């Protein structure tokens, strides 16, 4: 049986030597350039950061350690964490060992619950999640060992310890936030017989007689774990961690970025759009009615949420996995039937309209619809569920960065006057 730390202890020295040689032999070679549009446009497309856990191909979608996501959608999030870190999927015994380790680390301190209960009743779930993570920073083993003079070559080990602790606790913390914010405040203990995802659903206490909510969580948490390192949540975690802030500080930074409406809010906006259509037609419209509504929406200067993607030029494989799940377990659910109709109608309208670069649906077009269908009917909480998933990728990237000695992130900024001089304006 291979333990995660033992596997990484064998892999990281080889990776360190490989990267050291790569940089030494090619230090002066140019891999990207920056245009004025990129400098003022959020640095989109600028190749200036290394991420080996995953990459997004415009024609394929998310590729995790060389494996197209479509090939591993049936895996659980614990397997995804192992894959992100090691480049390999765990065997059955290794997975069982990791799951047992996470279970043993899962207790959230009582003072965290006291803090969450003291917050105003209308506190946003993302505030509760972020503050809960920061509040546990005193548990950080990285901070303690750093203060004791830990050598640099051991940074990754302490980061791994913190990451395992944090990943064990964040579903417990987030489920507790649900109970405090939306239910009676009584916490539901973990069930030792359930895995990481199923326990998250179980601890929320949403009725799930079919087990489909647990299955949906397992799928959702797997699909959203990692998406390169340039997205806001992963990038913020990376920048914060590059200052050697421990995983509690760093993941909280990423969660705060995820809370922004341009990042983690998309599935809520899609759900709202579906509900608006359903209410307008008092049910699922016909294809002709939906087509006309789509044209009216586009002609008014608005967008149709859930279609298109900043990078992808194909159907998001995360959408495909969610759609297959919906067809299998809830084909007659009203909002899913509407989403299915949109899949048949909207791409054609967008193609004829002509302005969209990608007319295919993305994962947000369905994930909120499915959450709602299985009883999670508080859309502000969806981003917190996203946060539980994205913590996997943030932690995995951080552990690797500590192993290879990634330095502090400090890009050079320039003034607008400097830009004018460079372009002769």
C-alpha positions in Angstrom: 0.0 0.0 0.0 1.5 3.3 -1.1 0.9 6.3 1.2 0.6 9.7 -0.4 3.6 11.2 1.4 5.8 8.3 0.5 4.9 8.6 -3.2 5.6 12.3 -3.2 8.9 11.8 -1.4 10.1 9.7 -4.3 8.7 11.9 -7.0 9.6 15.4 -5.9 13.5 15.1 -5.9 13.4 13.9 -9.5 11.1 16.8 -10.4 13.3 19.3 -8.6 16.3 18.2 -10.6 14.5 18.1 -13.9 13.2 21.7 -13.4 16.5 23.0 -12.2 18.1 21.6 -15.4 15.4 23.0 -17.6 15.7 26.5 -16.3 19.5 26.4 -16.4 19.6 25.4 -20.0 16.9 27.7 -21.2 16.8 30.6 -18.8 17.0 33.3 -21.5 14.5 31.9 -24.0 11.2 33.8 -24.5 7.9 31.9 -24.1 5.4 34.7 -24.3 5.0 38.4 -25.0 2.5 41.0 -23.7 0.4 43.3 -25.9 -1.1 46.5 -24.7 -4.6 44.9 -24.9 -3.4 42.1 -22.6 -1.8 44.5 -20.2 -5.1 46.4 -19.8 -7.3 43.3 -20.3 -6.5 41.2 -17.2 -3.4 39.5 -18.6 -5.6 37.1 -20.6 -3.5 34.7 -22.6 -0.1 35.8 -21.2 2.0 32.7 -20.5 3.7 33.6 -17.3 2.9 30.9 -14.8 3.6 27.2 -14.4 0.9 24.7 -13.6 1.5 21.0 -14.1 -1.7 19.7 -12.5 -4.1 20.5 -15.3 -4.4 22.4 -18.5 -7.4 23.6 -20.6 -7.3 22.7 -24.3 -9.7 24.8 -26.5 -10.5 21.7 -28.5 -10.7 19.1 -25.7 -11.5 20.8 -22.5 -9.9 20.2 -19.2 -6.9 17.7 -19.2 -5.8 16.5 -15.8 -2.2 15.2 -15.7 -2.4 14.3 -19.3 -5.8 12.6 -19.0 -8.9 14.2 -20.6 -11.5 14.9 -17.9 -14.1 13.0 -19.8 -12.2 9.8 -19.0 -12.2 10.3 -15.2 -15.6 11.7 -14.4 -16.5 8.5 -12.6 -13.7 9.0 -10.1 -14.1 10.4 -6.6 -12.5 13.7 -5.5 -10.0 11.9 -3.2 -8.7 10.1 -6.3 -8.5 13.5 -8.1 -6.4 14.9 -5.3 -4.0 12.0 -5.6 -3.9 12.3 -9.4 -3.2 16.1 -9.3 -0.3 15.6 -6.9 1.3 12.4 -8.3 0.3 12.2 -11.9 -1.2 8.8 -11.3 -4.5 7.5 -10.0 -4.3 5.6 -6.6 -4.8 1.9 -6.3 -7.7 0.7 -4.1 -5.6 0.3 -1.0 -3.9 3.7 -1.4 -7.3 5.4 -1.9 -8.7 3.6 1.2 -5.7 4.8 3.2 -6.1 8.4 2.0 -9.8 8.4 2.9 -9.1 7.0 6.4 -6.5 9.7 6.9 -8.9 12.4 5.9 -11.6 11.0 8.2 -9.2 11.1 11.1 -8.4 14.8 10.5 -12.0 16.0 10.0 -12.9 17.5 13.4 -13.6 21.2 13.3 -12.7 23.1 16.6 -15.6 24.2 18.7 -14.5 27.8 18.6 -15.2 27.9 14.9 -18.8 26.9 15.4 -19.1 29.5 18.1 -17.9 32.2 15.7 -20.2 31.1 12.9 -23.2 31.1 15.2 -22.3 34.6 16.4 -22.5 36.0 12.9 -25.6 37.8 11.6 -28.3 35.3 10.4 -28.1 36.7 6.9 -24.3 36.3 6.6 -23.3 35.0 3.1 -22.2 31.3 3.1 -18.9 32.3 1.4 -18.1 34.7 4.3 -18.8 31.8 6.8 -16.6 29.4 4.8 -13.7 31.9 4.3 -13.7 33.0 7.9 -14.0 29.5 9.1 -10.9 28.5 7.2 -8.9 31.5 8.4 -10.1 30.9 12.0 -8.4 27.5 11.9 -5.0 29.0 10.9 -3.8 28.5 14.4 -3.7 24.8 13.7 -1.2 25.3 10.9 1.7 22.8 11.1 3.5 24.8 8.4 3.5 28.0 10.4 4.7 26.1 13.6 7.5 24.4 11.8 8.5 27.5 9.9 8.8 29.4 13.2 11.0 26.5 14.5 13.4 27.0 11.5 12.2 24.2 9.2 14.6 23.7 6.2 13.3 24.6 2.8 13.4 21.0 1.5 10.7 20.1 4.1 8.3 22.9 3.2 6.2 20.6 1.0 5.8 18.1 3.8 4.4 20.7 6.2 2.2 22.1 3.4 0.9 18.5 2.7 0.0 18.1 6.4 -1.9 21.4 6.5 -3.6 20.6 3.2 -4.8 17.2 4.4 -6.1 18.8 7.6 -7.8 21.5 5.6 -9.3 19.2 3.0 -10.6 17.0 5.7 -12.3 19.9 7.6 -13.7 22.1 4.8 -16.7 19.9 3.9 -17.5 19.6 7.6 -17.1 23.4 8.0 -19.2 24.1 4.9 -22.0 21.6 5.8 -22.1 23.2 9.3 -22.4 26.6 7.7 -25.4 25.3 5.8 -27.0 24.0 9.0 -26.4 27.3 10.8 -27.4 29.6 7.9 -30.4 27.7 6.5 -31.5 25.1 9.0 -31.9 24.7 12.7 -28.2 25.1 13.5 -27.9 21.6 14.8 -24.8 19.9 13.4 -24.9 16.4 11.9 -22.0 14.2 12.7 -20.0 12.4 10.0 -21.0 8.9 9.0 -17.9 6.7 9.1 -19.4 4.5 6.4 -19.5 7.3 3.8 -16.8 8.8 1.7 -15.7 12.5 1.5 -18.5 13.6 -0.9 -21.3 11.6 0.5 -20.5 12.8 4.0 -20.7 16.4 2.8 -24.2 15.8 1.6 -25.1 13.8 4.7 -23.9 16.5 7.1 -26.0 19.1 5.3 -29.0 17.1 6.1 -30.9 17.7 2.8 -33.3 14.7 2.4 -31.7 12.3 -0.1 -33.6 9.0 -0.1 -32.4 8.0 -3.5 -28.7 8.8 -2.8 -28.6 11.0 -6.0 -27.5 14.1 -4.1 -24.5 12.3 -2.8 -23.8 11.1 -6.3 -24.2 14.6 -7.7 -21.8 16.0 -5.0 -19.2 13.3 -5.9 -19.5 14.3 -9.6 -19.5 18.0 -9.0 -16.6 18.1 -6.5 -14.6 16.0 -8.9 -15.3 18.1 -11.9 -14.5 21.5 -10.3 -11.4 20.5 -8.4 -8.8 22.1 -10.7 -8.8 24.3 -13.8 -5.2 25.4 -14.5 -3.7 28.1 -12.2 -4.7 31.3 -14.0 -8.3 31.4 -12.8 -9.0 33.9 -10.0 -9.3 31.4 -7.1 -6.3 29.3 -8.0 -4.2 32.4 -8.9 -5.0 34.2 -5.7 -4.1 31.1 -3.7 -0.9 30.8 -5.6 0.1 34.5 -5.1 -0.7 34.3 -1.4 1.2 31.0 -1.0 4.2 32.3 -2.8 4.8 34.6 0.2 5.0 31.3 2.2 1.6 32.0 3.7 0.3 28.7 5.0 -2.6 26.8 3.3 -5.2 28.3 5.6 -4.3 31.8 4.6 -3.8 30.9 1.0 -6.9 28.9 0.4 -9.0 31.6 2.2 -7.5 34.1 -0.3 -8.7 31.8 -3.2 -12.1 31.4 -1.7 -12.5 35.2 -1.4 -11.7 35.4 -5.1 -14.2 32.6 -5.9 -16.9 34.6 -4.1 -16.7 37.3 -6.8 -19.7 37.4 -9.2 -17.4 37.1 -12.3 -16.0 33.8 -11.0 -18.1 31.5 -8.8 -21.5 33.0 -9.3 -22.2 31.7 -12.8 -24.2 28.7 -12.0 -26.5 30.8 -9.9 -27.0 33.2 -12.8 -27.8 30.3 -15.1 -30.4 28.9 -12.6 -32.0 32.3 -12.3 -32.3 32.5 -16.1 -33.9 29.0 -16.2 -36.4 30.0 -13.5 -37.3 33.2 -15.3 -38.0 31.3 -18.5 -40.0 28.7 -16.7 -42.1 31.3 -14.9 -42.7 33.3 -18.1 -44.1 30.4 -20.0 -45.7 28.7 -16.9 -43.7 25.6 -17.7 -41.2 24.4 -20.3 -41.7 26.4 -23.5 -41.8 25.0 -27.0 -38.6 25.1 -29.1 -40.1 28.0 -31.2 -40.9 30.0 -28.1 -37.4 29.4 -26.6 -35.8 30.4 -30.0 -37.7 33.7 -30.1 -36.8 34.4 -26.5 -33.1 33.7 -27.2 -33.2 36.1 -30.2 -34.9 38.8 -28.1 -32.3 38.4 -25.4 -29.4 38.7 -27.9 -31.0 41.6 -29.8 -31.4 43.5 -26.6 -27.6 43.4 -26.0 -27.8 40.8 -23.3 -26.0 37.4 -23.2 -27.5 33.9 -22.7 -25.8 32.6 -19.5 -24.3 29.1 -19.6 -23.2 29.1 -23.2 -19.7 29.9 -24.4 -16.4 29.9 -22.6 -13.4 32.2 -22.4 -11.0 29.4 -23.5 -13.0 26.4 -24.8 -14.2 26.1 -28.4 -15.8 22.8 -27.7 -18.6 21.5 -25.4 -17.3 21.7 -21.9 -16.7 18.1 -20.8 -17.9 19.0 -17.4 -21.3 20.0 -18.9 -21.4 16.6 -20.8 -20.8 14.7 -17.5 -23.6 16.7 -15.8 -25.9 16.2 -18.7 -25.4 12.5 -18.8 -26.0 12.4 -15.0 -29.3 14.4 -15.4 -30.5 12.1 -18.3 -29.8 9.1 -16.1 -31.4 10.2 -12.8 -33.8 13.1 -13.4 -34.9 13.3 -17.1 -38.4 14.5 -16.1 -37.3 17.2 -13.6 -38.9 20.4 -15.1 -35.8 22.7 -15.0 -33.6 19.9 -16.4 -36.1 19.4 -19.2 -35.8 23.1 -19.9 -32.0 22.8 -19.8 -32.1 19.9 -22.2 -34.3 21.9 -24.6 -31.8 24.8 -24.4 -29.1 22.4 -25.5 -31.1 21.6 -28.6 -32.1 25.2 -29.4 -29.5 27.8 -28.1 -26.4 26.7 -30.0 -28.2 27.1 -33.4 -29.4 30.6 -32.4 -25.9 31.6 -31.3 -24.4 30.4 -34.6 -26.9 32.2 -36.7 -26.5 35.3 -34.5 -22.8 35.1 -35.4 -21.1 36.9 -32.5 -20.3 34.1 -30.1 -16.9 32.4 -30.5 -18.2 29.3 -28.8 -21.8 28.4 -29.0 -21.6 25.3 -26.8 -22.9 25.0 -23.2 -20.5 25.2 -20.3 -20.8 23.4 -16.9 -22.7 26.3 -15.3 -25.6 25.8 -17.6 -26.5 22.6 -15.6 -24.7 22.4 -12.2 -27.1 24.8 -10.5 -30.1 23.2 -12.1 -29.1 19.8 -10.8 -28.3 21.2 -7.3 -31.8 22.7 -7.2 -33.5 19.5 -8.4 -32.0 17.5 -5.6 -33.0 19.8 -2.8 -30.2 22.4 -2.4 -32.6 25.3 -3.1 -30.4 28.1 -1.7 -28.4 29.4 -4.7 -26.0 31.6 -2.6 -24.7 28.3 -1.2 -23.6 27.0 -4.6 -20.4 28.9 -4.5 -19.5 27.5 -1.1 -19.9 24.0 -2.6 -17.6 25.1 -5.4 -15.1 26.2 -2.8 -15.0 22.8 -1.2 -14.1 21.4 -4.6 -11.6 24.0 -5.7 -9.7 23.7 -2.4 -8.5 20.3 -3.8 -6.7 21.9 -6.7 -5.5 24.9 -4.7 -3.9 22.7 -2.1 -2.4 20.3 -4.7 -0.8 23.2 -6.6 0.5 24.7 -3.4 2.2 21.5 -2.3 4.0 21.2 -5.6 5.0 24.8 -5.6 6.6 24.3 -2.1 8.4 21.2 -3.4 9.9 22.9 -6.4 10.7 26.1 -4.5 8.5 28.5 -6.5 9.6 32.0 -5.5 7.4 34.9 -4.4 5.2 36.2 -7.2 6.2 39.7 -8.0 5.5 40.9 -11.6 6.8 44.3 -12.6 4.1 46.9 -13.1 4.3 49.9 -15.4 2.5 53.2 -15.7 0.1 54.3 -18.4 2.6 57.0 -19.3 5.3 54.3 -19.8 2.8 52.4 -22.1 2.2 55.7 -24.1 6.0 56.1 -24.6 6.5 52.5 -25.7 3.8 52.7 -28.4 4.5 56.3 -29.4 1.2 57.6 -28.4 
